[in-house]
């Protein structure tokens, strides 16, 4: 109980207002487009996860676990095999994220301490990212996955982003924002085919703007 109290301590009124507004938007569009309950839970848990992790709160990973379980089903139904495999890998990493962040809390145990990559290390990550993305795209093409090039770029970018997030690096938001930009394109296409996918499109749009905001927020704190 004390842990939960500390996790929700010092969250500003503006944070709760944004959370409330985004919840309302998700629910409104969910009912407007007759989206499934699964899609609604997935969208809401994803937003809560992104906002709380951005606030450097360990409790965000609990919503990340729920999001992963829901998204596994959604990715399978849409033949997004690259994202499906990523989520299978991503799910247990949430538990490792909790373990890692618990060891790097601030003095009041209300947030975790963050850091930044050196320019040399960031360049190495970038080169590795492009190499793995190319190889994974070839693999997805052989599987017959939809949007295999975009799917590969987004999947590997999210993988790098999550690893850097666990390590508390600001640069995780560069990779996650790039991934979300690609997913906007993918879900725009899928939503044109089926309006029931509108929640996933709104979700990635919100993720995109959250990623940009928290990149500058974390960067400012590190500097």
C-alpha positions in Angstrom: 0.0 0.0 0.0 2.9 2.4 0.8 4.4 1.6 -2.5 1.2 2.5 -4.4 0.9 5.7 -2.3 4.4 6.8 -3.2 3.9 5.9 -6.9 0.9 8.2 -7.2 2.5 10.9 -5.0 3.5 14.3 -6.6 1.5 13.8 -9.9 0.3 17.2 -10.8 -3.3 18.2 -11.4 -2.5 18.8 -15.1 -1.3 15.2 -15.3 -4.7 13.9 -14.0 -6.6 16.3 -16.3 -4.7 15.0 -19.3 -5.3 11.4 -18.2 -9.0 12.1 -17.8 -9.3 13.8 -21.2 -7.5 11.0 -23.0 -9.6 8.4 -21.2 -12.7 10.3 -22.4 -11.4 10.4 -26.0 -10.7 6.7 -26.1 -14.0 5.7 -24.6 -15.9 8.1 -26.9 -14.4 6.8 -30.1 -14.6 3.3 -28.9 -18.3 3.4 -28.6 -18.8 5.6 -31.7 -17.0 3.0 -33.9 -18.3 -0.1 -32.0 -14.8 -1.2 -31.2 -14.4 -4.4 -29.1 -14.0 -4.4 -25.3 -10.6 -5.9 -26.0 -9.5 -2.9 -28.1 -10.9 -0.5 -25.5 -9.0 -2.1 -22.7 -5.8 -2.3 -24.8 -6.1 1.4 -25.7 -6.7 2.6 -22.2 -4.0 0.5 -20.6 -1.5 1.6 -23.3 -2.2 5.3 -22.6 -1.9 4.8 -18.8 1.3 2.9 -19.3 2.9 5.6 -21.6 1.9 8.5 -19.2 3.1 6.8 -16.0 6.4 5.6 -17.5 6.9 9.1 -18.8 6.4 10.3 -15.2 9.1 7.8 -14.2 6.7 5.7 -12.2 7.3 2.0 -11.8 3.6 1.3 -11.5 3.4 2.1 -15.3 4.7 -1.4 -16.0 1.6 -3.0 -14.5 -0.4 -1.3 -17.3 2.3 -2.3 -19.8 1.7 -6.0 -18.9 -2.1 -5.6 -19.4 -1.5 -3.8 -22.7 0.8 -6.6 -24.0 -1.7 -9.3 -23.2 -4.5 -7.5 -25.1 -2.3 -6.4 -28.0 -1.0 -10.0 -28.6 -4.6 -10.9 -29.6 -5.1 -7.8 -31.7 -1.8 -8.2 -33.6 -2.6 -11.9 -34.3 -6.0 -11.0 -35.7 -4.4 -8.3 -38.0 -1.5 -10.6 -39.2 1.0 -8.2 -37.7 3.4 -11.1 -37.0 6.4 -8.8 -36.4 4.5 -7.0 -33.7 3.2 -10.2 -32.3 6.6 -11.7 -31.8 7.8 -8.4 -30.3 5.0 -8.4 -27.8 5.7 -12.0 -26.8 9.3 -10.9 -26.0 8.1 -7.5 -24.6 5.7 -9.1 -22.1 8.2 -10.7 -19.7 10.5 -7.7 -20.1 8.0 -5.6 -18.3 8.7 -7.7 -15.2 12.5 -7.1 -15.7 11.7 -3.4 -16.1 10.0 -3.4 -12.7 13.0 -5.1 -11.1 15.5 -2.8 -12.8 13.7 0.4 -11.9 13.2 -0.6 -8.3 17.0 -0.5 -8.0 17.3 3.0 -9.3 14.7 5.1 -7.4 15.3 8.6 -6.2 15.7 9.4 -2.5 12.0 9.7 -1.9 11.2 6.5 -3.9 8.6 8.4 -5.9 10.4 8.3 -9.2 13.4 6.6 -10.9 16.7 8.4 -11.8 17.3 8.8 -15.5 20.4 9.2 -17.7 21.6 9.8 -21.3 23.7 8.0 -23.9 27.0 9.3 -25.1 27.2 10.3 -28.8 29.4 7.4 -29.6 27.2 4.9 -27.9 24.1 6.3 -29.6 25.8 6.0 -33.0 26.6 2.3 -32.3 22.9 1.7 -31.3 21.8 3.4 -34.5 24.0 1.3 -36.8 22.9 -1.9 -35.0 19.3 -0.8 -35.4 19.5 -0.5 -39.2 21.3 -3.8 -39.6 18.8 -5.8 -37.5 15.9 -4.0 -39.1 17.0 -5.1 -42.6 17.5 -8.7 -41.6 14.2 -8.9 -39.8 12.3 -7.4 -42.8 13.6 -10.3 -44.9 12.4 -12.7 -42.3 8.9 -11.2 -42.2 8.7 -11.1 -46.0 9.2 -14.9 -46.0 6.4 -15.2 -43.4 4.0 -13.3 -45.6 3.4 -10.6 -43.0 1.5 -7.5 -43.9 3.6 -4.3 -44.2 6.8 -6.3 -43.6 9.2 -3.3 -44.2 7.2 -0.9 -42.0 6.5 -3.7 -39.5 10.2 -4.5 -39.2 11.2 -0.9 -38.7 8.6 -0.4 -36.0 9.2 -3.7 -34.3 13.0 -3.3 -33.9 12.6 0.4 -33.0 10.2 -0.5 -30.2 12.6 -3.3 -29.0 15.5 -0.8 -28.8 13.2 1.7 -27.2 12.1 -0.7 -24.5 15.6 -1.8 -23.7 16.8 1.8 -23.4 13.7 2.6 -21.3 14.6 -0.2 -18.9 18.2 1.3 -18.7 16.6 4.7 -18.1 18.1 6.4 -21.1 16.4 9.5 -22.5 17.0 8.3 -26.0 14.4 5.6 -25.7 11.9 8.3 -26.8 13.7 8.8 -30.1 13.2 5.2 -31.0 9.7 4.9 -29.7 8.6 8.1 -31.5 10.0 6.8 -34.8 8.2 3.5 -34.2 4.9 5.3 -33.5 5.2 7.4 -36.7 5.4 4.2 -38.7 2.5 2.7 -36.8 0.4 5.8 -37.6 0.9 4.9 -41.3 0.0 1.2 -40.7 -3.1 1.8 -38.7 -4.3 4.5 -41.0 -4.3 1.8 -43.7 -5.9 -0.8 -41.5 -8.6 1.6 -40.3 -9.5 2.4 -43.9 -10.2 -1.3 -44.3 -12.0 -1.7 -41.0 -13.4 1.2 -38.9 -13.2 -1.0 -35.8 -9.4 -0.3 -35.8 -10.0 3.4 -35.0 -8.9 2.9 -31.4 -5.5 1.6 -32.3 -5.0 4.5 -34.7 -6.0 7.0 -32.0 -3.7 5.1 -29.6 -0.6 5.4 -31.7 -1.4 9.1 -32.4 -1.5 9.7 -28.7 1.7 7.6 -28.2 3.4 9.7 -30.8 2.7 13.0 -29.0 3.4 11.6 -25.6 6.8 10.3 -26.9 7.8 13.8 -28.2 6.7 15.5 -25.0 8.5 13.2 -22.6 11.7 13.2 -24.7 12.1 16.9 -24.1 10.9 16.5 -20.5 13.5 13.8 -19.8 16.2 15.7 -21.8 15.6 18.8 -19.8 16.0 16.9 -16.5 19.2 15.2 -17.5 20.7 18.5 -18.7 
